[in-house]
Amino acid sequence: MSTPDFVLKLREHVGTAPLWLSGATAVIRSADHRRVLLVRRSDNGWWTPVTGIVDPGEHPADTAVREAREEADVTIRVDRVASIGVSRMVTYANGDRAQYIDHTFACTYLAGDPHPADGENTDVRWFAVDDLPEMRPHMLERLEAGLSTEERARIVTTTESH
């Protein structure tokens, strides 16, 4: 995952101390809602929806749109907030620690030929919603929230375990 410049600047001051960051997850559905677009992360090989860190002053829904363009070269529409949750504390290989408040959005694919557009992913692929690849439980929960027909956002009150 590429680290945003503002996080690198913060790290100059706080070192590896824990940071509280905002994130966005885009669950990108085909127009008929039968397929979902997933990316295979280059850092750990797991399939996930498109994710990213919210830049200062940026609305999390705009982050979802930006990350879809940057990571998969697709244009999307954000339809609704699907869930709000909190990640576990993450410790990266360099010792940096961060915890994220995640905003998961149900999104609709509009245009573009999906492909890995930056170095963060090795593959981008459509999957039938009933034939998904193996995923980590917290990402599967986000995906399920984004694929649901619920009108209200899910509020996840437990910290993710993975």
NORURCOR-V298206 format. One record per helix or strand. SS is the DSSP state (2 for helix, 1 for strand). FROM is the first residue (numbers start at 0). TO is the last residue. If there is no record, write none. Layout:
SS FROM TO
SS FROM TO
//
This chain:
2 4 13
1 18 28
1 34 40
1 46 47
1 49 52
2 59 71
1 74 85
1 89 90
1 96 110
1 120 127
2 136 146
1 153 154
//
